[in-house]
């Protein structure tokens, strides 16, 4: 029996890594230039009012009505102009005024900042350190190269949507029509000219663009990353094959990132973009961006510290679904998800390896600070995407997992426009392949369209029991049922020489966090090139199990390749009172609670 993936959720290794990051961060802060950027938070909006019908696009007004929200609230009201003028009179430069946070972003000397703190109407003046770093923070792991499409490329294009149940959406006529999706990225080079987006341009479904880095409306002249991301929602191959699930949606394209510099001001641009997207009627925001150790520590990934996490949470309160890449730090020292994916109301998307349907090495792990579940769901982390030069590329990153799920959510919302945003969030999780099982690598698994498109009056049938949890004296044993033991060409034996039992070392964290053995398939299997027939079209039948404490926090979790019916044996002495063992196999989940 092969243990495909083993994970441990204790804090021992991450604590050591955090201490190293704290030391490195302190040294970096000493070397950085003195800060000259500030947020000036104001006390009130006394006397300010708003006419929603003139401020918001009709689509934004309609979204609030559907979500049973007020036409406007105080966060939408303008900032008091007299307060803004006082800040302008003292600061060097005002760079942004935020309605949502009733705040002014500015550049000032320390002496000017001290004077700002004395102004009536000023609640706080908070410095922002500005450090130039490279590369940019978008969640892409490798540089992509354009090449001629192969058979394997075309199959990957179909599989990246088929893995989410594209056929069920197509049969139901769901392709995102009527939904407005905002994309925040580094640029959308060539989108206005590429044949893959000709349908969007022809039908005028890119309804607004804005460059928040240069403060103009052009977004098509810099950065290919946004082009690739957009293609994973709405791009088409020359034969019409969709690369994403919502090619009929409308789009708001926002450039919020610089190409080769990483500045705090990008979070300011993200905030400006989310306020702009709200005003222009966005239903969904896709953000394939993340901010981590360039400005934060892991314990700050709590959904409350970063400006962008707080803005994303406020967007959800205004009826917008925020979908964000989990990040690509799974195989480096940071390890965990970044911000704004850390927000409770942000749907964080991890990456899967399309060859195994398991967590792809670079995809960031959960949990978020406070041991909260992240990522929420997963999708392919290797995809076929559009290249700005006119071709297509195979590329990797949770940057592309996120828009696949954003397009999925658009189809669900097209079917039921009255669904409240957080109910949509919950149902996307509930539709996923592993639900109610979860772990910190896959979340609840991959969302499935079949969950939403059952015929009227019918429901998705519950999975048939596929195994039994049997307590045998000092052991808890997982035994595959005979009806679920059939695999191609043979029936699984009850026992085999490869049986593996859980040991104290397995549960103590004394093995690597990720244990990948031989490739899926035969022992001498090779990575397919253009022979796409060797790639599984549906997920293999893995067994997933985790061990959680009374609070639902995972102590460990594991994925096993099932080669025998007695697939798992857990010594009961390793379990503590209140521990929960949860097992998932072939869509069926069962739990055991230790007395």
C-alpha positions, 0 to 999 in steps of 0.5 A: 500500500502506498501512502501518497501524501501525509501531512501534520498540522502541529505548529513545531516546524512552522514556529521555527520558521516564524522565528527565522522570518521574524529575525530576517524581517527585523534585519530587513526593516533596519536596512529599509528606508524611513517610511514616508507613506501614511494612512490617515483614518478619520473620525466621522462622515457627519453631514455626508449623504449619497444618492445611490442611483447616481453613484452606483451602476444599475448592476450594483443597485440590482445586486444589492436588491437581490442580496436584500441589502440597503441601497447604500450605507455609511461606508459608501458615503463620501469622505468629508471634503473639509477633512481631506483638504486639511490633510492635503494642506499638511501632507506632501501628496494625497494618493488615495481617498477611501470611502470604505475605510474613511481614510486618506492615503498620503506621503508625508515627512515624520514631522508632517505626520505628527502635525496630522495627528493633531488635526480635528477629525483625525482618528489615527495616522498609521505609517506604511513601510515601502520596500522595493522587492522583486518579483511581483506577487502574483501567484504564478510559479513558472515562466510560460512559453508559447508553443504549438498546441499538442494533443495533450494540451487540448486534452488538458484544456478540456480536463481543467473544466471537466474536473469541475463538471463542465458537461453538466453546466453546458447541458443546463445552459450555464456559462456565466451569462448576466454575471459581472466578474472583476479581475485584479491583476498585473495587466492584460497584455493582448486581450483586446487583440487575441482571437481567444477573447474576440467574443468578449470584444465583439459583444462589448462584455469587457464593460470597464477597465482601469489601471490603478498603477498609472491612473488611466483606463488602459490595461492592455499594454503591460503584464501577461499574467492577467491575460492568462487568468482571464482565459481561465474564465472566458478564453476559447481555443480556435475550435471553440473549446472553452478554457474556463466555465464562464465565457458568457460573463461580463468583465471589469479588468483592473490593473493593481500590480506593478511588474517588477516592484513589490510595494505596499501601495499595491494594497492601496491599489487593491482597495481602490479596485474593490471600491471601483468594482463594487460601484460598477456592479461586480458580482464576483472578484477574482484576485490571483494575488497574494501578499506574504513574507514581503510584509507580514508574518504567518500569525498575521494571516488572520483575515483582520490585519492586512488592508486587502483582507479587511477590504475583501471582507467588506466586499462580501458584506456588500454582496460580492463573492471574492475568490482568491488564489491560495498562493504558491508557497507550499514548498518554501519556508512561508508554507501557508496561505497569503492575504487576502486569501486568509479572510473568513469570507474569501473563497481561497482556492488551492491547486491540484496536480492534473496527473494525480488529482492531488495537492500540487507541491507548490500550492500553499497550505492551511490553516490560516491563523487561528487554525481556520480552514484554508484553502476552502476548495481546489482546482487544477494548478496546471492549465492551458491558458492564452498567451498574449502573442496569439498562441497558448501556453501550459502554465502553473500556479494557484493563479489559475486554480482561482479563476476556474472556480470563479467561473464555476461560481458564476455559473451557479449564480446564473442559475439562482440569482437570488442566492445570498453571497455567503450561501453561495460560498457555503454551497460551493464548498458543499458541492466539492468532491470531499465534503464533509471531509476536509484537510489543509491541502485540498480544502473540501476538494473540487467543486462539482456542477452536478450538485447544482443542476439536478432535475427539478424535484430530484436531489443528488443521491447520497454516496453508497457506504464504501467502507466500515470503521471497525473497532477491534480491541486496541485498533480502529480499522478501516475496511473497504466493503466488498461492493467497493473493492472492485478495481479494473481486472481484479478485486482488492484483497482483504490484506496484502504485504503492503499493509501500513499501520499508523504508528506514534511516529506517524502522528508525532510529526517526525516524518516529512510533511509531504510524502510522495512515493512513486508516480500514480500507475505502474511503478515504471510509469513515465510522465506523459508527453503527447500520449494523453491516453495515460492521464486519468480523466477522472480522479483515482479512488484515493482514501483520505483520512484526518485526525481532529481535536475537539475544536475541529483542528487537524492534528494530521491528515493523509491520502492513501492509494487503496490496494487492499480492503484493510486499508488503515489501522489506527492504534486507539492508544494514539487517540485522545479523548474527544479526538475525531477520526474522519475517513473519506472514500469514493464519495462516502465519509464516516467518522469515529469519536474517541470517548 
